[in-house]
């Protein structure tokens, strides 16, 4: 998915840790929900500079995501001038356009809004359950009839009793609807809030376990966040193999899932061949949780030290330097084929790289194979990379070495 604005960070040697003031400034980026922000500060206090390298430049990137974001609670009756705009000439891809008015006095609130991401689907399905029907009508050149039906439905009293939270964003003088979510359960945990909580949790974890962490990589967009923290020292497990354990944090402001804290590890040999593997989900933050519930849930992430021991024990059992067998190559190809929610062209490229290895009859060890697979994910959508790196853990344990 292409976002309105996106920034990437990769750790460089000597990247510095953020100060207390820099870290607290993350919460200043959230201009609404003052009571929530105060609760966050109370439940996740910070009284000193961070002890996580790479966080100063990462926080600076948050300042680059400066799009105005705002929410309204609306019903279908608050939308007028509904129409559909073809996204690409000659395609059947459409976005929904409308203006927002006040139901009480019909005052114009937002002019010429256009849906982005999955907002059209969410709006039509949450309010009317007609996204598939609308796509059918648009494919068959029935746009005018569809618009007329929407205008008719907007007068229905039962439908107008349905009120949802509409999430808007501004970009280059234009207004976009990026998501529609259920009003009753929704509490906004935007990326700066989740990143702030993550930093406090990992900073405290570093102090509790006496282990130094650094921010290895981060991708921040106007609506999503993915950040990977790894321990600095790592553990030598023999045969020139080092393993680093850490946490992967992911969050969406689009209401399509909880923020997640996943255990992960990185294995690397002396030749620079390495693979990142996603393991268990240690904790989640559901949009709608109050800060106290979040704090209780995130106590699970403090089990990282226990998880580290289990991870290192499991990693030691994998014979990373052993040559991979032909039947395991075929197993990997089949496993890649069965991965859901990953682009077909990516899966084909990964399978082709393994198939070529099989054809050459050269000896490749386990780490070299997974280094190749991991290489395909470096510039991939983080959501896709997370899916496949989660599969790596399953595939590695099934190798017959």
Number of C-alpha atoms within 10 A of each C-alpha: 8 9 12 17 14 17 15 13 17 15 17 12 7 8 17 18 21 23 15 13 13 16 25 18 16 19 21 13 17 19 11 13 11 12 8 16 18 13 14 20 15 12 16 18 12 18 8 11 14 23 22 24 23 24 25 18 16 25 19 14 19 20 13 14 17 13 14 14 20 14 15 15 14 21 19 24 21 21 20 19 12 17 19 20 13 13 12 9 7 7 9 14 14 18 17 20 20 20 18 23 18 14 14 7 7 11 11 14 11 15 15 14 20 21 23 19 18 16 23 22 21 19 22 19 15 17 19 15 13 16 17 12 13 20 17 15 16 19 14 10 11 13 18 13 12 20 17 13 11 19 18 10 16 20 12 12 10 9 15 16 13 16 20 20 19 20 21 22 20 17 13 7 5 11 19 22 25 24 25 28 21 15 16 10 12 15 18 20 24 21 26 22 20 20 23 20 21 21 22 18 17 24 20 17 19 18 11 11 11 9 15 18 22 22 27 20 18 22 19 24 20 23 22 19 24 22 23 20 26 23 21 17 13 18 14 16 15 9 11 12 20 19 22 21 26 26 27 25 21 27 27 21 20 18 22 13 14 18 23 21 24 22 25 25 24 18 23 20 19 10 9 10 17 22 22 23 22 23 20 13 16 20 21 20 21 21 21 17 17 14 19 14 13 19 17 11 16 20 12 14 20 18 12 20 16 9 19 17 12 11 19 19 12 11 21 14 10 17 17 23 15 14 16 21 17 14 12 17 18 15 15 22 19 12 16 21 15 11 14 11 10 17 10 13 9 15 19 14 13 21 21 13 15 19 16 11 16 18 9 8 9 10 13 15 15 20 24 23 21 20 17 16 21 20 15 15 17 10 8 12 13 19 15 16 19 20 15 22 20 18 17 22 18 14 16 19 13 12 17 11 13
